[in-house]
Amino acid sequence: MTDTTTTITKTVFLDASRETVWSFLTNKDKLAKWFHPAKSDLASGEDYSLIRTTDDGASVPIIWGRVLDMDAPSKLVYTFIIDPFDGAETTVTWILDDAAGGTRLTLIHEGIAKAAGAASMQLLMALDHGWDEHLDHLRKSIAS
């Protein structure tokens, strides 16, 4: 399995400026509306953690990593680690382009097969589905 055959790539068009879309990718309060709550705003070179709240009220990391590159409002790159990766890093890249008065947003999620090992197809399918749902939530959050 080569890395390019196991890269998830998604493109959506959003009726909002790149600056608005950027804020939904980096601002902790806006991330919580469509993705997962964050402990803080994403910042270049800094670690980040997206959290979920357990039934007993504890906040536990669901996704974590480090912001590798921020070129507002054009490109955001961060490592993406989840429990099934057993500490291995994948990389998520967001590219924002102007498109017909709005924004074309492209997601590229790489390194999944290497991080997931034998469970690659299961995790590819789960992440592929999850990104579809999150991007749909992003569309709805930006429109509201």
KOLNU-643131 format. One record per residue (C-alpha): x, y negated, z; residue in three letters. Coordinates in Angstrom, 3 decimals, always signed. Layout:
BEGIN
(atom (X,Y,Z),ALA)
...
//
This chain:
BEGIN
(atom (+0.000,+0.000,+0.000),MET)
(atom (+1.509,-3.334,-0.986),THR)
(atom (+0.842,-6.494,+0.930),ASP)
(atom (-0.873,-8.198,-2.021),THR)
(atom (-3.435,-5.417,-2.360),THR)
(atom (-4.384,-5.800,+1.281),THR)
(atom (-4.582,-9.587,+1.417),THR)
(atom (-8.020,-11.031,+2.100),ILE)
(atom (-8.709,-14.109,-0.005),THR)
(atom (-11.940,-16.101,+0.260),LYS)
(atom (-12.983,-19.363,-1.379),THR)
(atom (-15.994,-21.460,-0.420),VAL)
(atom (-17.238,-24.847,-1.523),PHE)
(atom (-18.366,-27.260,+1.168),LEU)
(atom (-20.334,-30.477,+0.809),ASP)
(atom (-17.962,-32.430,+3.032),ALA)
(atom (-14.674,-34.299,+2.757),SER)
(atom (-11.383,-32.513,+3.337),ARG)
(atom (-10.986,-34.559,+6.530),GLU)
(atom (-14.308,-33.257,+7.859),THR)
(atom (-13.490,-29.654,+6.952),VAL)
(atom (-10.027,-30.081,+8.506),TRP)
(atom (-11.617,-31.134,+11.783),SER)
(atom (-13.688,-27.927,+11.789),PHE)
(atom (-10.474,-25.896,+11.373),LEU)
(atom (-8.445,-27.638,+14.073),THR)
(atom (-10.716,-29.272,+16.678),ASN)
(atom (-11.523,-26.970,+19.606),LYS)
(atom (-15.124,-28.166,+19.943),ASP)
(atom (-15.829,-27.711,+16.229),LYS)
(atom (-14.065,-24.327,+16.102),LEU)
(atom (-16.483,-23.158,+18.785),ALA)
(atom (-19.444,-23.987,+16.521),LYS)
(atom (-18.488,-21.615,+13.706),TRP)
(atom (-15.600,-19.381,+14.763),PHE)
(atom (-14.595,-18.917,+18.405),HIS)
(atom (-14.016,-21.336,+21.285),PRO)
(atom (-10.406,-22.500,+21.558),ALA)
(atom (-8.511,-23.440,+24.685),LYS)
(atom (-7.273,-26.616,+22.961),SER)
(atom (-7.078,-28.324,+19.581),ASP)
(atom (-4.672,-26.639,+17.170),LEU)
(atom (-1.319,-28.445,+16.997),ALA)
(atom (+1.714,-27.920,+14.786),SER)
(atom (+4.311,-25.612,+16.299),GLY)
(atom (+2.090,-24.799,+19.273),GLU)
(atom (+0.577,-21.547,+20.461),ASP)
(atom (-3.204,-21.289,+20.299),TYR)
(atom (-5.800,-18.970,+21.773),SER)
(atom (-9.398,-18.389,+20.716),LEU)
(atom (-11.449,-16.965,+23.538),ILE)
(atom (-14.604,-15.111,+24.375),ARG)
(atom (-16.428,-15.068,+27.670),THR)
(atom (-16.981,-11.681,+29.290),THR)
(atom (-20.186,-10.682,+31.083),ASP)
(atom (-18.576,-11.601,+34.407),ASP)
(atom (-17.714,-15.115,+33.135),GLY)
(atom (-13.999,-14.615,+32.525),ALA)
(atom (-12.379,-16.155,+29.443),SER)
(atom (-10.235,-13.667,+27.529),VAL)
(atom (-8.243,-14.171,+24.334),PRO)
(atom (-9.832,-12.641,+21.249),ILE)
(atom (-7.403,-14.147,+18.679),ILE)
(atom (-4.078,-15.813,+19.387),TRP)
(atom (-0.879,-16.895,+17.708),GLY)
(atom (+1.175,-19.928,+16.735),ARG)
(atom (+0.445,-22.781,+14.356),VAL)
(atom (+3.217,-22.610,+11.741),LEU)
(atom (+2.290,-25.466,+9.389),ASP)
(atom (-0.156,-28.367,+9.462),MET)
(atom (-0.382,-30.702,+6.485),ASP)
(atom (-3.611,-32.589,+7.216),ALA)
(atom (-6.020,-32.389,+5.458),PRO)
(atom (-4.507,-30.043,+2.861),SER)
(atom (-3.015,-26.922,+4.431),LYS)
(atom (-3.059,-25.081,+7.746),LEU)
(atom (-1.045,-21.923,+8.452),VAL)
(atom (-1.035,-19.899,+11.659),TYR)
(atom (-0.222,-16.439,+12.888),THR)
(atom (-3.270,-14.352,+13.760),PHE)
(atom (-3.027,-11.603,+16.362),ILE)
(atom (-5.847,-9.411,+17.668),ILE)
(atom (-5.779,-6.445,+20.050),ASP)
(atom (-5.961,-3.762,+17.302),PRO)
(atom (-2.698,-5.144,+15.845),PHE)
(atom (-0.896,-4.150,+19.072),ASP)
(atom (+1.039,-7.427,+19.131),GLY)
(atom (+1.907,-7.485,+15.413),ALA)
(atom (+1.349,-10.783,+13.612),GLU)
(atom (-0.660,-11.469,+10.481),THR)
(atom (-0.828,-14.863,+8.802),THR)
(atom (-3.863,-16.984,+7.959),VAL)
(atom (-3.507,-19.846,+5.482),THR)
(atom (-6.231,-22.412,+4.814),TRP)
(atom (-5.949,-24.559,+1.673),ILE)
(atom (-8.249,-27.552,+1.242),LEU)
(atom (-8.722,-29.073,-2.226),ASP)
(atom (-10.992,-31.849,-3.457),ASP)
(atom (-13.856,-30.441,-5.532),ALA)
(atom (-16.746,-32.374,-7.111),ALA)
(atom (-17.137,-34.779,-4.193),GLY)
(atom (-16.664,-32.066,-1.583),GLY)
(atom (-14.040,-29.520,-0.610),THR)
(atom (-12.935,-26.168,-1.973),ARG)
(atom (-11.642,-24.207,+1.023),LEU)
(atom (-9.485,-21.157,+0.415),THR)
(atom (-8.599,-18.647,+3.120),LEU)
(atom (-5.673,-16.241,+2.661),ILE)
(atom (-5.198,-13.598,+5.379),HIS)
(atom (-1.962,-11.636,+4.864),GLU)
(atom (-0.021,-8.888,+6.610),GLY)
(atom (-3.004,-6.827,+7.747),ILE)
(atom (-1.797,-3.438,+6.449),ALA)
(atom (+1.589,-3.846,+8.106),LYS)
(atom (+0.007,-4.911,+11.397),ALA)
(atom (-2.772,-2.311,+11.388),ALA)
(atom (-0.844,+0.754,+10.227),GLY)
(atom (-3.042,+3.838,+9.866),ALA)
(atom (-6.189,+1.835,+10.664),ALA)
(atom (-5.604,-0.570,+7.741),SER)
(atom (-8.762,+0.123,+5.748),MET)
(atom (-11.017,-0.011,+8.806),GLN)
(atom (-9.539,-3.330,+9.897),LEU)
(atom (-9.529,-4.745,+6.354),LEU)
(atom (-13.234,-3.981,+6.064),MET)
(atom (-13.996,-5.417,+9.512),ALA)
(atom (-11.968,-8.586,+8.906),LEU)
(atom (-13.369,-9.013,+5.378),ASP)
(atom (-16.914,-8.839,+6.758),HIS)
(atom (-16.026,-11.045,+9.725),GLY)
(atom (-14.546,-13.774,+7.528),TRP)
(atom (-17.697,-13.738,+5.376),ASP)
(atom (-19.841,-14.289,+8.469),GLU)
(atom (-17.588,-16.997,+9.890),HIS)
(atom (-17.437,-18.881,+6.591),LEU)
(atom (-21.230,-18.766,+6.394),ASP)
(atom (-21.365,-20.206,+9.933),HIS)
(atom (-18.867,-22.889,+8.868),LEU)
(atom (-21.112,-23.906,+5.950),ARG)
(atom (-24.114,-24.175,+8.275),LYS)
(atom (-22.152,-26.056,+10.973),SER)
(atom (-20.836,-28.633,+8.521),ILE)
(atom (-24.323,-29.138,+7.018),ALA)
(atom (-25.955,-29.786,+10.400),SER)
//
